[in-house]
Amino acid sequence: MQLKCKLLTGDKSLRNEAVDNGLEVHGSIWVVMKIVDANLLSIEKGIELFEKLKIINDSLPKNEIEKLIRKLKT
């Protein structure tokens, strides 16, 4: 049986396994952007949250977060 669903995870091993099995995988950065894009969170609060995520989660790609912060500021 194969499910057609998205996986939300912050676990790198699980992410790699899921991608290898053809699943669409997202993490916390994607969630924040979706919430901002849906206007459920202001751009300012989204930037603030990204800044906090950079500090509290060393495993996140800081360069990707910086790109998104710059995008939100434009």
N, C-alpha and C positions, 0 to 999 in steps of 0.2 A: 504494500500500500504506500502510495506517495501522496503527501499533503502538499498543497499549493498555498504556502503561507510565508510570511515574513518572520524572521527571527530577530529579536531584540536582545543583544547581549553585550557585555563588556569583557567577556572572556575570550582571549585571543585563540586559544586552542579550539574552543567550541566554534568560534567564527570561522577558522580555517577549515574545520571539518564540514561545517554547513556549506561553505562556498564550494568545497570539493564535491559536495553532493547536490549542487545546483540550487541551493536555497538563496533567497535574497536576504541579506543580513545588514542590520543597522545597529548603531550604538547611541550613546547619550548625546553626541554632537548632532546627529540627525534629528533626534527627538526635540532638542532645543530649537533647531531651525524650523521644524514643522510647526511648533507652537508659536514661534514668532511670525512665520508666514501666514498662519491662520488668524493673526491678530489677537491671540489669546494672551500674549505676553508682549509688552512694548519692546521696541528696538533697544531702548536704553536698558531695560531689565535683562534683555537677552544678552547684551554686551557684558553687563555686570555678572550674569551667570557664567558666561564663557570665561571671564577673568577668574572667577572663583574655581571653576573646573580646572583651569591650568595649575592652580595652586594645590588643590586637594587630590588630583588624580595624575600621578606621574606617567601613567601608561598611555594617556591620550596624546595624539599627535599635535604638539603645540604649534607647529607651523601651519597646520590646517585650521586650527582655532584662530590664529592670528589673521589668516586670509579671510575667514568668515567675519571677524570683528571689523576688518577694513571694509568689507563688502557692506556690512550693516551701517557703517558710519557714512557711506556715500549716499 
